[in-house]
Amino acid sequence: MAKKVPLECTDCGSRNYSTTVKDNSGERLEIKKFCGVCNKHTVHKQTK
């Protein structure tokens, strides 16, 4: 079963994206996305 989780910008801390992940995955997801607050591409990490 997939679970919806938010992605948080590592620079400013804003949560502007969400994605689905499997429940049994052991590590946190890291994706490089565009942050509208920082106005640049930054790494976004999975949060709880």
FENBELHU-V208523 format. One record per helix or strand of 3 or more residues. SS is the DSSP state (~ for helix, > for strand). FROM is the first residue (numbers start at 1). TO is the last residue. Records with the same first field share a line. If there is no record, write none. Layout:
SS: FROM-TO ; FROM-TO
This chain:
>: 2-9 ; 15-22 ; 30-35 ; 40-46
